[in-house]
Each structure stands twice: as C-alpha cells, then as structure tokens.
Amino acid sequence: MNGVYNNRRNGHKATTDGITWTCSCGRRGVQKDDQHAMLAAGFHVRHPNKPIPASY
C-alpha cells in the first residue's frame, strides 16, 4: 500500500512505498511492514521534530 500524508500547517509531505516512507524535508525511514510505514509517515508529518517511536 502507498499513502500520502500532507500537513498544511507545517509544510511536511510524506509518502509511503511499501515498507519505506520519505518526507519532503529529507527524512526517511524503513519500517517492519507497510502498516507501520503508514503510521510512521503520519506521525512524522504531525511531529516532525520528534523521533519515530520504537513501536512503529
């Protein structure tokens, strides 16, 4: 599954592609499965200055 997460308030836009996610700010990550990649991308656009929780 692929997804797009856009936060108009802070300008961050993250996309997922399978188990990886990438943000327009340059941050990216690899999660254990596509569901967790979507969770991590959504978390990042809401809280771009916080690290992704280990449970994601």
DOSELO-517064 format. One record per atom (N, C-alpha, C): residue in one letter; x, y, z. Coordinates in nm, 3 decimals, m for minus. Layout:
N
- A;X;Y;Z
...
# end
This chain:
56
- M;0.084;m0.119;0.000
- M;0.000;0.000;0.000
- M;0.088;0.124;0.000
- N;0.044;0.224;m0.072
- N;0.114;0.351;m0.076
- N;0.021;0.458;m0.021
- G;0.078;0.557;0.045
- G;m0.003;0.664;0.101
- G;0.069;0.796;0.094
- V;m0.008;0.904;0.106
- V;0.046;1.039;0.108
- V;m0.008;1.108;0.232
- Y;0.081;1.170;0.307
- Y;0.044;1.240;0.430
- Y;0.094;1.383;0.417
- N;0.000;1.478;0.421
- N;0.033;1.618;0.399
- N;m0.013;1.699;0.519
- N;0.076;1.781;0.574
- N;0.040;1.869;0.685
- N;0.053;2.012;0.636
- R;m0.060;2.075;0.609
- R;m0.058;2.211;0.554
- R;m0.005;2.313;0.654
- R;m0.018;2.282;0.783
- R;0.028;2.377;0.886
- R;0.179;2.393;0.888
- N;0.252;2.282;0.868
- N;0.398;2.292;0.876
- N;0.469;2.261;0.745
- G;0.395;2.227;0.639
- G;0.455;2.208;0.507
- G;0.517;2.072;0.482
- H;0.509;1.980;0.579
- H;0.567;1.848;0.558
- H;0.473;1.761;0.476
- K;0.530;1.687;0.381
- K;0.452;1.595;0.298
- K;0.530;1.465;0.288
- A;0.472;1.360;0.347
- A;0.539;1.231;0.348
- A;0.463;1.133;0.258
- T;0.537;1.047;0.191
- T;0.477;0.943;0.109
- T;0.532;0.808;0.153
- T;0.451;0.704;0.138
- T;0.496;0.569;0.169
- T;0.499;0.486;0.042
- D;0.594;0.393;0.040
- D;0.606;0.299;m0.071
- D;0.644;0.164;m0.011
- G;0.544;0.082;0.014
- G;0.572;m0.045;0.081
- G;0.615;m0.020;0.223
- I;0.734;m0.068;0.260
- I;0.781;m0.053;0.398
- I;0.865;0.072;0.420
- T;0.884;0.154;0.316
- T;0.963;0.276;0.331
- T;0.875;0.400;0.326
- W;0.918;0.505;0.395
- W;0.850;0.633;0.387
- W;0.953;0.742;0.367
- T;0.914;0.849;0.299
- T;1.003;0.961;0.268
- T;0.925;1.090;0.285
- C;0.989;1.192;0.342
- C;0.925;1.322;0.360
- C;0.992;1.425;0.271
- S;0.917;1.530;0.240
- S;0.972;1.639;0.158
- S;1.088;1.711;0.228
- C;1.099;1.696;0.361
- C;1.208;1.761;0.434
- C;1.338;1.682;0.425
- G;1.332;1.560;0.370
- G;1.453;1.479;0.357
- G;1.458;1.361;0.452
- R;1.373;1.359;0.554
- R;1.373;1.244;0.645
- R;1.311;1.124;0.577
- R;1.359;1.007;0.613
- R;1.306;0.884;0.556
- R;1.324;0.773;0.657
- G;1.254;0.665;0.636
- G;1.267;0.552;0.727
- G;1.220;0.424;0.662
- V;1.260;0.314;0.724
- V;1.218;0.181;0.681
- V;1.156;0.115;0.802
- Q;1.032;0.069;0.789
- Q;0.961;0.007;0.899
- Q;0.947;m0.143;0.873
- K;0.891;m0.216;0.969
- K;0.884;m0.362;0.955
- K;0.778;m0.409;0.857
- D;0.674;m0.327;0.832
- D;0.576;m0.364;0.730
- D;0.505;m0.237;0.681
- D;0.416;m0.253;0.581
- D;0.356;m0.133;0.521
- D;0.263;m0.060;0.618
- Q;0.197;m0.132;0.707
- Q;0.110;m0.065;0.805
- Q;0.192;0.027;0.895
- H;0.308;m0.020;0.939
- H;0.392;0.061;1.026
- H;0.457;0.177;0.950
- A;0.482;0.159;0.821
- A;0.535;0.270;0.741
- A;0.431;0.382;0.733
- M;0.303;0.346;0.720
- M;0.198;0.449;0.716
- M;0.185;0.518;0.852
- L;0.194;0.441;0.960
- L;0.190;0.502;1.093
- L;0.306;0.599;1.113
- A;0.426;0.558;1.073
- A;0.544;0.642;1.091
- A;0.535;0.769;1.007
- A;0.489;0.759;0.885
- A;0.476;0.876;0.798
- A;0.374;0.974;0.856
- G;0.261;0.921;0.902
- G;0.160;1.006;0.964
- G;0.211;1.072;1.090
- F;0.286;0.999;1.172
- F;0.343;1.056;1.294
- F;0.443;1.166;1.259
- H;0.528;1.142;1.159
- H;0.630;1.239;1.123
- H;0.570;1.373;1.078
- V;0.467;1.370;0.996
- V;0.412;1.498;0.949
- V;0.344;1.575;1.062
- R;0.295;1.503;1.164
- R;0.234;1.570;1.278
- R;0.339;1.620;1.377
- H;0.449;1.545;1.393
- H;0.553;1.578;1.491
- H;0.690;1.567;1.425
- P;0.723;1.659;1.333
- P;0.847;1.643;1.255
- P;0.975;1.651;1.336
- N;0.971;1.709;1.456
- N;1.094;1.722;1.535
- N;1.114;1.609;1.635
- K;1.019;1.517;1.642
- K;1.031;1.405;1.735
- K;1.078;1.281;1.659
- P;1.153;1.195;1.726
- P;1.192;1.068;1.661
- P;1.069;0.978;1.649
- I;1.072;0.890;1.550
- I;0.963;0.794;1.531
- I;0.966;0.696;1.649
- P;0.852;0.672;1.715
- P;0.851;0.579;1.828
- P;0.899;0.440;1.788
- A;0.966;0.374;1.878
- A;1.022;0.240;1.851
- A;0.913;0.140;1.815
- S;0.792;0.161;1.867
- S;0.683;0.066;1.840
- S;0.633;0.077;1.695
- Y;0.671;0.181;1.623
- Y;0.631;0.197;1.484
- Y;0.729;0.123;1.395
# end
